[in-house]
Amino acid sequence: MALSKFAEQIIRFQKTHDMTDGEMAFSSHFSVEKIHDFKSGEVNPTPDEEKKLREYMNSN
């Protein structure tokens, strides 16, 4: 299964910042489970969740 563009962006952000899922969850105020779900494609983020996570990634 191919990753979504958003999942690829999350993974690239984590690699760039040497950040684990737990560290990203803590600093972005999302649960580790949500980060895992977004990356795996198990759950698509709501527009609001995607907006908030993109804002977090763009500010760092």
ZIQUIQUI-V346211 format. One record per pair of residues at least 12 apart in sequence whose C-alpha atoms are under 10 Angstrom apart, sorted by the first residue. I is the first residue (numbers start at 1). J is the second residue. Records with the same first field share a line. If there is no record, write none. Layout:
# ZIQUIQUI-V346211
I->J  J
This chain:
# ZIQUIQUI-V346211
1->40  41
2->40  41
3->38  39  40  41
4->38  39  40  41  44
5->39
6->38  39  41  44  45  50  53  54
7->35  36  37  38  39  40  41  44
8->38  39  40
9->39  54  57
10->24  35  38  39  53  54  57
11->39
13->57  58  60
14->57
17->60
20->32
21->33  34  35  36  39
22->35  36
24->53  56  57
25->53
27->56
28->52  53  54  55  56  57
29->52  53  56
30->49  52  53
34->49
35->53
38->50
